[in-house]
Amino acid sequence: MNRTTKALLLAAWAFAAAASAQQVADSDFAPPIERAAYEVGRGPKVVIDAAHLNFHTADDRYAPFAALLRRDGYRVESGAEAFTAGSLADVDILVVSNAMHPQSEAGWAPLPNHSAFTDEEIREVEKWIHDGGSLLLIADHMPLAGHAEGLAAAFGVRFHNGFAVDSAGNGQLTFRRTDGSLAPGLIADGRGDSERVEFVTTFGGQAFRIDPGVDSDPLLILPSGHEVLLPEVAFEFSERTPRVSAANLLQGALVRHGRGRVAVFGEAAMFSAQLAGPNRQPMGMNAPAARDNYRYVLNILHWLSGGAP
């Protein structure tokens, strides 16, 4: 078995294990917040989408994420409505994580992957952002990237509907300030030393690029040697699986669109705090390899809300 084949098989095993293992929210996750952005219940209204067969919702796998935001003062609700001018009217920040088309409801759909959103919903969200709304758009590995690529494209973001891996075939990736893969600036620096982030870990996602001319900032930058595997069926890899270089592709970025703001991420578990599998392995903000993730998440929300006081 050559190194390439071994790496592919390791990647397939790791991704399949993560996908099939039971994932439940870690209800005990409550990291320290030294200085809350807002008084409890007085901050911007955050709606976490639950209307599109989302794999992560405020009442399930994203419950620790919702709890973290509430402790920082945000008003967090679950969104059960399709995206219309009316449903978005009183929302400050919309969070869309791993929305799915019905073709993936019973199991990951093979290619082609259909949009989780109607064309009208995409138009309404784009207009809402242009007029001043804020969106946190998160789409994981194939087929989840495929289900959300139409919405991302409205902001000049082009998802690679596959699996991002490092040179050893690993899907868990750590982005560090010291090697430049974690970009310094607005999000990594926070409001002061207590909010400064040194590294961020993701847990198996996709990668994306941004169209030239889009007003954007890269956040999580994939180094040389990384690849995106592009199977026709999720988690089914072989030496014939197409792949592209992921060097300088992104797993996180900020986009300014009209008067609004969009934060885009190619991996969802980094925002969660979950216990996976029979051994209840920490995955997400509660994992030892991701100790700075929660701080990074709050810094993202502060940017989306226009800069917390």
C-alpha positions as CSV (number, residue, x, y, z in Angstrom):
1,M,0.0,0.0,0.0
2,N,1.6,3.3,-1.1
3,R,1.5,6.4,1.1
4,T,-1.3,8.0,-1.0
5,T,-3.6,5.0,-0.6
6,K,-2.9,4.8,3.1
7,A,-3.6,8.4,3.6
8,L,-6.8,8.2,1.7
9,L,-7.9,5.2,3.7
10,L,-7.0,6.9,7.0
11,A,-9.0,10.0,5.9
12,A,-12.0,7.8,4.9
13,W,-11.9,6.0,8.3
14,A,-11.6,9.2,10.3
15,F,-14.4,11.0,8.4
16,A,-16.7,7.9,8.5
17,A,-16.1,7.4,12.2
18,A,-16.9,11.0,13.0
19,A,-20.0,10.9,10.8
20,S,-21.4,7.7,12.2
21,A,-20.6,8.2,15.8
22,Q,-23.3,9.5,18.0
23,Q,-22.9,13.2,18.6
24,V,-24.7,14.8,21.5
25,A,-24.3,18.3,23.0
26,D,-22.0,18.8,25.9
27,S,-24.4,20.5,28.3
28,D,-21.6,21.1,30.9
29,F,-19.5,23.3,28.6
30,A,-19.4,26.7,30.1
31,P,-16.0,28.5,29.5
32,P,-15.2,31.7,31.3
33,I,-16.3,35.0,29.7
34,E,-14.2,37.7,31.4
35,R,-16.2,40.6,29.9
36,A,-19.6,40.0,28.4
37,A,-20.3,42.1,25.3
38,Y,-23.8,43.0,26.4
39,E,-26.0,42.8,29.5
40,V,-27.8,39.5,29.6
41,G,-30.8,39.5,27.3
42,R,-30.0,43.0,26.0
43,G,-27.8,42.2,23.0
44,P,-28.6,41.7,19.3
45,K,-31.1,39.1,18.3
46,V,-29.4,36.0,16.9
47,V,-31.6,33.5,15.0
48,I,-30.1,30.0,14.4
49,D,-31.8,28.4,11.4
50,A,-33.8,25.2,11.9
51,A,-36.0,25.4,8.9
52,H,-33.8,23.6,6.4
53,L,-33.2,20.2,7.9
54,N,-30.1,21.7,9.6
55,F,-27.7,19.2,11.2
56,H,-26.8,21.8,13.8
57,T,-29.6,23.6,15.6
58,A,-30.0,25.7,18.8
59,D,-32.0,23.0,20.5
60,D,-29.6,20.1,19.6
61,R,-26.0,20.0,18.6
62,Y,-25.6,23.8,18.7
63,A,-27.2,24.1,22.2
64,P,-23.8,24.9,23.8
65,F,-23.1,27.5,21.1
66,A,-26.5,29.1,21.8
67,A,-25.8,29.0,25.6
68,L,-22.4,30.6,25.0
69,L,-23.9,33.5,23.0
70,R,-26.6,34.0,25.7
71,R,-23.9,34.3,28.4
72,D,-22.3,37.0,26.2
73,G,-25.6,38.9,26.2
74,Y,-27.1,37.9,22.9
75,R,-30.8,37.1,22.5
76,V,-30.8,33.7,20.8
77,E,-33.8,32.1,19.1
78,S,-34.3,29.1,16.9
79,G,-35.6,29.9,13.4
80,A,-38.4,27.7,12.0
81,E,-39.5,29.8,9.1
82,A,-38.3,30.0,5.5
83,F,-36.3,33.1,4.6
84,T,-38.6,35.9,3.7
85,A,-38.5,39.7,4.1
86,G,-40.9,39.2,7.0
87,S,-39.1,36.5,8.8
88,L,-35.8,38.4,8.6
89,A,-37.2,41.8,9.5
90,D,-36.3,41.8,13.2
91,V,-33.2,39.6,13.0
92,D,-29.8,41.1,13.7
93,I,-27.6,38.0,13.0
94,L,-28.7,35.0,11.1
95,V,-26.8,31.7,11.7
96,V,-27.1,29.0,9.0
97,S,-25.2,25.8,9.8
98,N,-25.3,22.7,7.7
99,A,-28.6,23.2,6.0
100,M,-29.7,20.2,4.0
101,H,-31.9,19.4,1.0
102,P,-34.4,16.6,1.5
103,Q,-32.2,14.3,-0.6
104,S,-29.9,14.0,2.4
105,E,-32.5,13.6,5.1
106,A,-32.2,9.8,5.3
107,G,-28.4,9.7,4.5
108,W,-25.7,11.7,2.8
109,A,-26.8,12.2,-0.8
110,P,-24.4,11.4,-3.7
111,L,-23.7,13.9,-6.5
112,P,-25.4,16.0,-7.7
113,N,-26.3,17.8,-4.5
114,H,-29.3,20.1,-4.6
115,S,-29.7,23.5,-2.8
116,A,-31.2,23.6,0.6
117,F,-32.7,27.0,-0.2
118,T,-35.1,28.2,-2.9
119,D,-33.9,30.9,-5.3
120,E,-36.4,33.3,-3.7
121,E,-34.9,32.6,-0.3
122,I,-31.4,33.3,-1.6
123,R,-32.6,36.6,-3.1
124,E,-34.2,37.6,0.1
125,V,-31.1,36.8,2.2
126,E,-28.9,38.7,-0.2
127,K,-31.1,41.8,-0.1
128,W,-31.3,41.6,3.7
129,I,-27.5,41.5,4.0
130,H,-27.1,44.3,1.4
131,D,-29.4,46.4,3.5
132,G,-27.4,45.9,6.7
133,G,-28.1,42.3,8.0
134,S,-25.4,40.0,9.3
135,L,-25.0,36.3,8.4
136,L,-22.9,33.5,9.8
137,L,-22.9,30.8,7.1
138,I,-21.4,27.5,7.9
139,A,-21.3,24.5,5.5
140,D,-19.3,21.3,6.2
141,H,-17.9,18.6,4.0
142,M,-19.7,17.1,1.0
143,P,-22.7,17.0,0.5
144,L,-23.4,19.9,3.0
145,A,-21.2,22.3,1.0
146,G,-23.2,21.4,-2.1
147,H,-26.5,22.1,-0.3
148,A,-25.3,25.6,0.6
149,E,-23.2,26.6,-2.4
150,G,-26.0,28.6,-4.0
151,L,-26.3,30.8,-1.0
152,A,-22.6,31.2,-0.6
153,A,-22.2,32.2,-4.3
154,A,-24.6,35.2,-3.7
155,F,-21.7,36.7,-1.8
156,G,-18.9,35.7,-4.1
157,V,-17.9,32.6,-2.1
158,R,-17.2,29.4,-4.0
159,F,-17.4,26.2,-2.0
160,H,-15.4,23.1,-2.9
161,N,-18.0,20.3,-2.3
162,G,-15.5,17.8,-0.8
163,F,-13.2,17.0,2.1
164,A,-10.2,19.1,3.1
165,V,-7.3,17.1,4.4
166,D,-3.7,17.8,5.3
167,S,-0.7,16.0,3.7
168,A,-1.2,13.0,6.0
169,G,-4.9,12.6,5.1
170,N,-6.1,14.1,8.4
171,G,-9.4,16.1,8.4
172,Q,-8.8,17.6,11.9
173,L,-6.9,20.8,11.1
174,T,-5.2,23.3,13.4
175,F,-4.7,26.9,12.2
176,R,-1.9,28.8,14.0
177,R,-0.9,32.4,14.3
178,T,2.7,31.3,14.4
179,D,2.6,29.8,10.8
180,G,0.3,32.3,9.3
181,S,-2.6,29.9,8.7
182,L,-4.6,31.8,11.4
183,A,-4.8,35.3,10.1
184,P,-4.1,38.1,12.7
185,G,-6.5,41.0,12.9
186,L,-10.1,41.7,13.6
187,I,-11.1,38.2,14.8
188,A,-7.9,36.6,16.1
189,D,-7.0,39.7,18.2
190,G,-10.3,40.4,19.8
191,R,-10.8,43.4,22.0
192,G,-7.6,43.0,24.0
193,D,-5.1,40.5,25.4
194,S,-7.7,38.4,27.2
195,E,-9.5,37.7,23.8
196,R,-6.4,37.1,21.7
197,V,-6.5,33.7,20.0
198,E,-3.3,31.7,19.1
199,F,-4.8,28.7,17.3
200,V,-8.1,27.3,16.1
201,T,-9.0,23.7,15.4
202,T,-11.5,22.4,12.9
203,F,-12.9,18.9,12.7
204,G,-13.2,17.8,9.1
205,G,-14.8,20.2,6.6
206,Q,-14.5,21.6,3.1
207,A,-12.5,24.5,1.7
208,F,-13.5,27.5,-0.4
209,R,-12.3,30.5,-2.4
210,I,-13.6,34.0,-2.8
211,D,-14.1,35.7,-6.1
212,P,-11.6,38.5,-7.1
213,G,-12.9,42.0,-6.2
214,V,-15.0,40.8,-3.3
215,D,-14.4,43.0,-0.1
216,S,-13.2,40.2,2.1
217,D,-10.6,39.1,4.8
218,P,-9.2,35.6,5.0
219,L,-9.3,34.1,8.4
220,L,-8.4,30.4,8.3
221,I,-5.9,29.7,5.4
222,L,-5.0,26.2,4.3
223,P,-1.2,25.7,3.9
224,S,0.6,24.1,1.0
225,G,0.4,20.3,1.0
226,H,-3.3,20.3,1.9
227,E,-5.9,18.9,-0.6
228,V,-9.6,18.8,-1.2
229,L,-10.9,15.3,-2.0
230,L,-13.9,15.3,-4.3
231,P,-15.8,12.0,-4.1
232,E,-19.1,11.3,-5.8
233,V,-20.4,9.7,-2.6
234,A,-19.5,11.1,0.9
235,F,-16.7,9.1,2.7
236,E,-16.1,6.8,-0.3
237,F,-12.5,7.4,-1.4
238,S,-10.0,5.6,-3.7
239,E,-6.9,6.4,-5.6
240,R,-9.2,7.5,-8.4
241,T,-11.0,10.1,-6.3
242,P,-10.5,13.5,-7.9
243,R,-8.5,16.0,-5.7
244,V,-7.4,19.6,-6.0
245,S,-4.7,21.5,-4.1
246,A,-6.1,23.3,-1.1
247,A,-3.0,25.6,-0.8
248,N,-4.3,29.1,0.1
249,L,-7.9,28.0,0.0
250,L,-9.9,29.0,3.1
251,Q,-12.0,27.5,5.9
252,G,-12.9,30.9,7.3
253,A,-13.4,34.4,5.9
254,L,-15.2,37.7,6.4
255,V,-17.1,39.3,3.5
256,R,-18.6,42.8,3.4
257,H,-21.7,43.0,1.2
258,G,-23.4,46.4,0.8
259,R,-24.1,47.6,4.3
260,G,-24.0,44.1,5.7
261,R,-21.6,41.5,6.9
262,V,-21.0,37.8,6.2
263,A,-18.8,35.4,8.1
264,V,-18.3,32.1,6.2
265,F,-16.8,28.9,7.5
266,G,-16.2,25.5,5.9
267,E,-16.5,23.4,9.1
268,A,-19.3,23.3,11.7
269,A,-18.1,21.3,14.7
270,M,-15.6,24.1,15.6
271,F,-18.7,26.1,16.8
272,S,-20.1,23.2,18.8
273,A,-19.3,21.4,22.0
274,Q,-20.2,17.8,21.5
275,L,-19.5,14.4,23.0
276,A,-19.0,11.8,20.2
277,G,-19.2,8.1,20.2
278,P,-19.5,5.5,23.0
279,N,-16.4,7.0,24.8
280,R,-18.0,10.5,24.7
281,Q,-15.0,12.0,23.1
282,P,-15.0,15.9,23.2
283,M,-15.4,17.4,19.8
284,G,-15.6,21.1,19.1
285,M,-15.0,24.0,21.6
286,N,-14.7,21.5,24.5
287,A,-11.8,19.5,22.9
288,P,-8.3,20.1,24.4
289,A,-7.0,20.8,20.9
290,A,-9.6,23.6,20.5
291,R,-9.2,25.6,23.8
292,D,-9.2,28.9,21.9
293,N,-12.2,28.1,19.7
294,Y,-14.9,29.6,22.0
295,R,-13.0,32.9,22.2
296,Y,-12.7,32.9,18.4
297,V,-16.4,32.2,18.1
298,L,-17.3,35.1,20.3
299,N,-15.0,37.4,18.4
300,I,-16.8,36.5,15.2
301,L,-20.1,37.4,16.7
302,H,-18.8,40.7,17.9
303,W,-17.7,41.5,14.4
304,L,-21.1,40.5,13.0
305,S,-22.9,42.7,15.5
306,G,-20.9,45.7,14.4
307,G,-18.2,45.7,17.1
308,A,-19.3,44.9,20.6
309,P,-19.0,47.8,23.2
